[in-house]
Amino acid sequence: MIEHMVLFQFGEETTQAQKDEVLRQLRELREHVAGIVDLQANYNFSNRSQGYEMGLTVRFASKTDLEAYGPHPRHQAAVAYMKEVGLVHLLVVDFEIEDLQ
């Protein structure tokens, strides 16, 4: 199992409505991209976020599924929209979930 985590930071010019649309587009990916086992996206509420306002986690069954996710047209459209509305920085971490039992 693969866990894909992304943190998003937007500029001051990005409106709340635009951020809400980002979340809508991200959440919609689970319905359109094969290989997604689970997807969660929402606003940060922690004061330890170092300016990252939103988080996304996507779980995949395999690295192959993760590799297919990146170039998927729906994913690319969401990324393009984020850049258009003022994405300043993102942080990505991918790791394999190990069975600890």
Contacts in CASP RR format, 6 or more apart in sequence:
PFRMAT RR
TARGET T0000
AUTHOR 0000-0000-0000
METHOD contacts of the structure
MODEL  1
MIEHMVLFQFGEETTQAQKDEVLRQLRELREHVAGIVDLQANYNFSNRSQ
GYEMGLTVRFASKTDLEAYGPHPRHQAAVAYMKEVGLVHLLVVDFEIEDL
Q
1 37 0 8 1.000
1 59 0 8 1.000
1 60 0 8 1.000
1 61 0 8 1.000
1 96 0 8 1.000
1 97 0 8 1.000
2 59 0 8 1.000
2 60 0 8 1.000
2 61 0 8 1.000
2 62 0 8 1.000
2 63 0 8 1.000
2 65 0 8 1.000
2 66 0 8 1.000
2 94 0 8 1.000
2 95 0 8 1.000
2 96 0 8 1.000
2 97 0 8 1.000
3 57 0 8 1.000
3 58 0 8 1.000
3 59 0 8 1.000
3 94 0 8 1.000
3 95 0 8 1.000
3 96 0 8 1.000
3 97 0 8 1.000
4 56 0 8 1.000
4 57 0 8 1.000
4 58 0 8 1.000
4 59 0 8 1.000
4 60 0 8 1.000
4 66 0 8 1.000
4 69 0 8 1.000
4 92 0 8 1.000
4 93 0 8 1.000
4 94 0 8 1.000
5 55 0 8 1.000
5 56 0 8 1.000
5 57 0 8 1.000
5 92 0 8 1.000
5 93 0 8 1.000
5 94 0 8 1.000
6 55 0 8 1.000
6 56 0 8 1.000
6 57 0 8 1.000
6 90 0 8 1.000
6 91 0 8 1.000
6 92 0 8 1.000
6 93 0 8 1.000
7 44 0 8 1.000
7 49 0 8 1.000
7 52 0 8 1.000
7 54 0 8 1.000
7 55 0 8 1.000
7 56 0 8 1.000
7 90 0 8 1.000
7 91 0 8 1.000
8 22 0 8 1.000
8 52 0 8 1.000
8 53 0 8 1.000
8 54 0 8 1.000
8 55 0 8 1.000
8 56 0 8 1.000
8 82 0 8 1.000
8 87 0 8 1.000
8 89 0 8 1.000
8 90 0 8 1.000
9 51 0 8 1.000
9 52 0 8 1.000
9 53 0 8 1.000
9 87 0 8 1.000
9 88 0 8 1.000
9 89 0 8 1.000
9 90 0 8 1.000
10 18 0 8 1.000
10 19 0 8 1.000
10 53 0 8 1.000
10 54 0 8 1.000
10 82 0 8 1.000
10 85 0 8 1.000
10 86 0 8 1.000
10 87 0 8 1.000
10 88 0 8 1.000
11 86 0 8 1.000
11 87 0 8 1.000
11 88 0 8 1.000
13 86 0 8 1.000
14 85 0 8 1.000
14 86 0 8 1.000
14 87 0 8 1.000
15 85 0 8 1.000
18 85 0 8 1.000
18 86 0 8 1.000
19 43 0 8 1.000
19 53 0 8 1.000
19 54 0 8 1.000
19 85 0 8 1.000
21 81 0 8 1.000
21 85 0 8 1.000
22 54 0 8 1.000
22 78 0 8 1.000
22 81 0 8 1.000
22 82 0 8 1.000
22 85 0 8 1.000
23 41 0 8 1.000
23 42 0 8 1.000
23 43 0 8 1.000
23 54 0 8 1.000
25 74 0 8 1.000
25 77 0 8 1.000
25 78 0 8 1.000
25 81 0 8 1.000
26 39 0 8 1.000
26 41 0 8 1.000
26 56 0 8 1.000
26 78 0 8 1.000
27 39 0 8 1.000
27 41 0 8 1.000
28 74 0 8 1.000
29 36 0 8 1.000
29 39 0 8 1.000
29 58 0 8 1.000
29 72 0 8 1.000
29 74 0 8 1.000
29 75 0 8 1.000
29 78 0 8 1.000
30 36 0 8 1.000
30 38 0 8 1.000
30 39 0 8 1.000
32 72 0 8 1.000
32 74 0 8 1.000
33 68 0 8 1.000
33 69 0 8 1.000
33 72 0 8 1.000
33 74 0 8 1.000
33 75 0 8 1.000
34 65 0 8 1.000
34 68 0 8 1.000
35 60 0 8 1.000
35 61 0 8 1.000
35 65 0 8 1.000
35 68 0 8 1.000
35 69 0 8 1.000
36 58 0 8 1.000
36 59 0 8 1.000
36 60 0 8 1.000
36 65 0 8 1.000
36 69 0 8 1.000
37 59 0 8 1.000
37 60 0 8 1.000
37 61 0 8 1.000
38 57 0 8 1.000
38 58 0 8 1.000
38 59 0 8 1.000
39 56 0 8 1.000
39 57 0 8 1.000
39 58 0 8 1.000
39 59 0 8 1.000
40 56 0 8 1.000
40 57 0 8 1.000
41 54 0 8 1.000
41 55 0 8 1.000
41 56 0 8 1.000
41 57 0 8 1.000
42 54 0 8 1.000
42 55 0 8 1.000
43 53 0 8 1.000
43 54 0 8 1.000
43 55 0 8 1.000
44 52 0 8 1.000
44 53 0 8 1.000
44 54 0 8 1.000
44 55 0 8 1.000
52 89 0 8 1.000
52 91 0 8 1.000
58 66 0 8 1.000
58 69 0 8 1.000
59 97 0 8 1.000
60 66 0 8 1.000
60 69 0 8 1.000
63 96 0 8 1.000
66 94 0 8 1.000
69 75 0 8 1.000
70 76 0 8 1.000
END
